[in-house]
């Protein structure tokens, strides 16, 4: 279970990430189908970000990890069946999870991700270049 202080930290991370975020497709910004910014381009949290969902998710992931929280990336499809990436943050016992999503105003639980189908998850607290594999997920839409 998250303490009220930890939940407030989640709210702050999401609000600050959203405040400086402008969604821009990789095809527009980088002229590529898919492009992932280097981690150092995603910090600090208050730095403006013109990017797509992967960079938003990674920015939130890095901020949550910086607060000592367990976090991972989730590749999914949204309610329109388009590819999407979000961040999952869980409590120490892995019993409660919240999600950072650039398409939502607030952090949400899985119930708040209507129509999302999880496809794969990164390892918990992934580090740049580490070999731990992503895991495929068998999921039904939320």
C-alpha atoms as a printed R data frame, in Angstrom:
    type eleno elety resid chain resno       x       y       z
1   ATOM     1    CA   UNK     A     1   0.000   0.000   0.000
2   ATOM     2    CA   UNK     A     2   1.241   3.496  -0.785
3   ATOM     3    CA   UNK     A     3   1.399   5.991   2.055
4   ATOM     4    CA   UNK     A     4  -0.365   9.320   1.515
5   ATOM     5    CA   UNK     A     5   3.083  10.917   1.103
6   ATOM     6    CA   UNK     A     6   4.107   8.383  -1.567
7   ATOM     7    CA   UNK     A     7   0.845   8.887  -3.440
8   ATOM     8    CA   UNK     A     8   1.383  12.649  -3.272
9   ATOM     9    CA   UNK     A     9   4.856  12.091  -4.769
10  ATOM    10    CA   UNK     A    10   3.229  10.170  -7.648
11  ATOM    11    CA   UNK     A    11   0.845  13.073  -8.215
12  ATOM    12    CA   UNK     A    12   3.725  15.552  -8.261
13  ATOM    13    CA   UNK     A    13   5.736  13.442 -10.725
14  ATOM    14    CA   UNK     A    14   2.772  13.180 -13.084
15  ATOM    15    CA   UNK     A    15   1.832  16.853 -12.837
16  ATOM    16    CA   UNK     A    16   5.400  18.042 -13.481
17  ATOM    17    CA   UNK     A    17   5.871  15.650 -16.389
18  ATOM    18    CA   UNK     A    18   2.568  16.784 -17.930
19  ATOM    19    CA   UNK     A    19   3.358  20.468 -17.377
20  ATOM    20    CA   UNK     A    20   6.322  20.452 -19.740
21  ATOM    21    CA   UNK     A    21   5.062  17.808 -22.172
22  ATOM    22    CA   UNK     A    22   3.987  18.399 -25.766
23  ATOM    23    CA   UNK     A    23   3.002  15.264 -27.656
24  ATOM    24    CA   UNK     A    24   4.842  15.003 -30.950
25  ATOM    25    CA   UNK     A    25   4.971  11.829 -33.026
26  ATOM    26    CA   UNK     A    26   8.406  10.388 -33.778
27  ATOM    27    CA   UNK     A    27   7.628  10.654 -37.485
28  ATOM    28    CA   UNK     A    28   7.268  14.433 -37.087
29  ATOM    29    CA   UNK     A    29  10.057  15.109 -34.577
30  ATOM    30    CA   UNK     A    30  12.672  12.601 -35.786
31  ATOM    31    CA   UNK     A    31  11.391  11.495 -39.231
32  ATOM    32    CA   UNK     A    32  11.487   7.898 -37.979
33  ATOM    33    CA   UNK     A    33   8.812   5.320 -37.198
34  ATOM    34    CA   UNK     A    34  10.105   4.925 -33.650
35  ATOM    35    CA   UNK     A    35  12.796   6.796 -31.731
36  ATOM    36    CA   UNK     A    36  13.715   6.647 -28.039
37  ATOM    37    CA   UNK     A    37  15.510   9.665 -26.528
38  ATOM    38    CA   UNK     A    38  18.595   9.110 -24.383
39  ATOM    39    CA   UNK     A    39  17.835   9.052 -20.649
40  ATOM    40    CA   UNK     A    40  19.864  12.220 -20.004
41  ATOM    41    CA   UNK     A    41  17.518  14.120 -22.352
42  ATOM    42    CA   UNK     A    42  14.593  13.188 -20.072
43  ATOM    43    CA   UNK     A    43  15.904  14.741 -16.866
44  ATOM    44    CA   UNK     A    44  15.303  16.797 -14.847
45  ATOM    45    CA   UNK     A    45  11.578  16.206 -14.477
46  ATOM    46    CA   UNK     A    46  10.814  19.900 -14.965
47  ATOM    47    CA   UNK     A    47  12.650  20.049 -18.317
48  ATOM    48    CA   UNK     A    48  10.150  20.607 -21.178
49  ATOM    49    CA   UNK     A    49   9.679  17.569 -23.386
50  ATOM    50    CA   UNK     A    50   8.488  17.476 -26.995
51  ATOM    51    CA   UNK     A    51   8.113  13.762 -27.700
52  ATOM    52    CA   UNK     A    52   5.745  10.818 -27.775
53  ATOM    53    CA   UNK     A    53   4.426   8.387 -25.178
54  ATOM    54    CA   UNK     A    54   7.650   6.370 -24.746
55  ATOM    55    CA   UNK     A    55   9.639   9.403 -23.662
56  ATOM    56    CA   UNK     A    56   6.861  10.569 -21.335
57  ATOM    57    CA   UNK     A    57   6.697   7.091 -19.791
58  ATOM    58    CA   UNK     A    58  10.479   6.896 -19.415
59  ATOM    59    CA   UNK     A    59  10.634  10.393 -17.896
60  ATOM    60    CA   UNK     A    60   8.099   9.305 -15.249
61  ATOM    61    CA   UNK     A    61   9.919   5.984 -14.777
62  ATOM    62    CA   UNK     A    62  13.229   7.752 -14.075
63  ATOM    63    CA   UNK     A    63  11.557  10.180 -11.656
64  ATOM    64    CA   UNK     A    64   9.796   7.363  -9.755
65  ATOM    65    CA   UNK     A    65  12.986   5.312  -9.569
66  ATOM    66    CA   UNK     A    66  14.771   8.425  -8.299
67  ATOM    67    CA   UNK     A    67  12.280   8.432  -5.406
68  ATOM    68    CA   UNK     A    68  13.124   4.798  -4.598
69  ATOM    69    CA   UNK     A    69   9.949   3.370  -6.092
70  ATOM    70    CA   UNK     A    70   9.635   0.160  -8.123
71  ATOM    71    CA   UNK     A    71   8.730   1.113 -11.683
72  ATOM    72    CA   UNK     A    72   8.628  -0.427 -15.141
73  ATOM    73    CA   UNK     A    73   7.436   0.390 -18.637
74  ATOM    74    CA   UNK     A    74   4.322  -1.211 -20.098
75  ATOM    75    CA   UNK     A    75   3.795  -1.510 -23.847
76  ATOM    76    CA   UNK     A    76   0.108  -1.772 -24.609
77  ATOM    77    CA   UNK     A    77  -2.623  -0.874 -27.036
78  ATOM    78    CA   UNK     A    78  -5.170   1.764 -26.118
79  ATOM    79    CA   UNK     A    79  -8.927   1.778 -26.631
80  ATOM    80    CA   UNK     A    80  -8.394   2.593 -30.341
81  ATOM    81    CA   UNK     A    81  -6.006  -0.399 -30.643
82  ATOM    82    CA   UNK     A    82  -3.045   1.930 -31.269
83  ATOM    83    CA   UNK     A    83   0.358   1.151 -29.749
84  ATOM    84    CA   UNK     A    84   1.087   3.022 -26.530
85  ATOM    85    CA   UNK     A    85   3.592   3.082 -23.653
86  ATOM    86    CA   UNK     A    86   2.924   3.905 -19.992
87  ATOM    87    CA   UNK     A    87   4.745   3.551 -16.660
88  ATOM    88    CA   UNK     A    88   3.642   1.236 -13.864
89  ATOM    89    CA   UNK     A    89   4.700   2.070 -10.302
90  ATOM    90    CA   UNK     A    90   3.999  -0.356  -7.486
91  ATOM    91    CA   UNK     A    91   4.271  -0.477  -3.727
92  ATOM    92    CA   UNK     A    92   7.013  -2.498  -2.019
93  ATOM    93    CA   UNK     A    93   4.812  -5.610  -1.773
94  ATOM    94    CA   UNK     A    94   3.662  -5.329  -5.423
95  ATOM    95    CA   UNK     A    95   0.031  -5.332  -4.298
96  ATOM    96    CA   UNK     A    96  -1.041  -1.878  -5.532
97  ATOM    97    CA   UNK     A    97  -0.065  -0.271  -8.829
98  ATOM    98    CA   UNK     A    98  -0.544   3.159 -10.346
99  ATOM    99    CA   UNK     A    99   0.102   4.230 -13.913
100 ATOM   100    CA   UNK     A   100   1.603   7.338 -15.472
101 ATOM   101    CA   UNK     A   101  -0.004   7.958 -18.867
102 ATOM   102    CA   UNK     A   102   0.402  11.068 -21.020
103 ATOM   103    CA   UNK     A   103  -3.247  10.610 -22.065
104 ATOM   104    CA   UNK     A   104  -4.540  10.979 -18.500
105 ATOM   105    CA   UNK     A   105  -4.635  14.065 -16.264
106 ATOM   106    CA   UNK     A   106  -3.887  12.062 -13.109
107 ATOM   107    CA   UNK     A   107  -2.125   8.889 -12.079
108 ATOM   108    CA   UNK     A   108  -4.626   6.061 -12.393
109 ATOM   109    CA   UNK     A   109  -5.130   2.468 -11.330
110 ATOM   110    CA   UNK     A   110  -5.552  -0.296 -13.883
111 ATOM   111    CA   UNK     A   111  -9.326   0.319 -13.760
112 ATOM   112    CA   UNK     A   112  -8.675   3.820 -15.137
113 ATOM   113    CA   UNK     A   113  -7.097   2.429 -18.299
114 ATOM   114    CA   UNK     A   114 -10.344   1.529 -20.074
115 ATOM   115    CA   UNK     A   115  -9.742  -0.472 -23.220
116 ATOM   116    CA   UNK     A   116  -5.971  -0.855 -22.722
117 ATOM   117    CA   UNK     A   117  -4.461  -4.259 -23.469
118 ATOM   118    CA   UNK     A   118  -1.029  -4.907 -21.977
119 ATOM   119    CA   UNK     A   119   1.398  -6.560 -24.387
120 ATOM   120    CA   UNK     A   120   4.809  -6.484 -22.683
121 ATOM   121    CA   UNK     A   121   6.537  -5.120 -19.595
122 ATOM   122    CA   UNK     A   122  10.122  -4.111 -18.988
123 ATOM   123    CA   UNK     A   123  12.031  -5.432 -15.993
124 ATOM   124    CA   UNK     A   124  11.424  -3.566 -12.723
125 ATOM   125    CA   UNK     A   125  13.722  -0.530 -12.427
126 ATOM   126    CA   UNK     A   126  15.473  -1.095 -15.767
127 ATOM   127    CA   UNK     A   127  18.971   0.280 -16.231
128 ATOM   128    CA   UNK     A   128  20.387   1.538 -19.565
129 ATOM   129    CA   UNK     A   129  21.799  -1.273 -21.667
130 ATOM   130    CA   UNK     A   130  21.057  -4.059 -19.226
131 ATOM   131    CA   UNK     A   131  20.255  -7.444 -20.773
132 ATOM   132    CA   UNK     A   132  17.157  -8.379 -18.723
133 ATOM   133    CA   UNK     A   133  14.453  -9.183 -21.263
134 ATOM   134    CA   UNK     A   134  11.033  -7.627 -21.554
135 ATOM   135    CA   UNK     A   135   8.236 -10.026 -20.713
136 ATOM   136    CA   UNK     A   136   5.211 -10.672 -22.866
137 ATOM   137    CA   UNK     A   137   1.911 -10.280 -21.057
138 ATOM   138    CA   UNK     A   138  -1.283 -12.189 -21.645
139 ATOM   139    CA   UNK     A   139  -3.890  -9.564 -20.880
140 ATOM   140    CA   UNK     A   140  -7.484  -8.693 -21.440
141 ATOM   141    CA   UNK     A   141  -8.563  -5.082 -21.980
142 ATOM   142    CA   UNK     A   142  -9.191  -3.103 -18.795
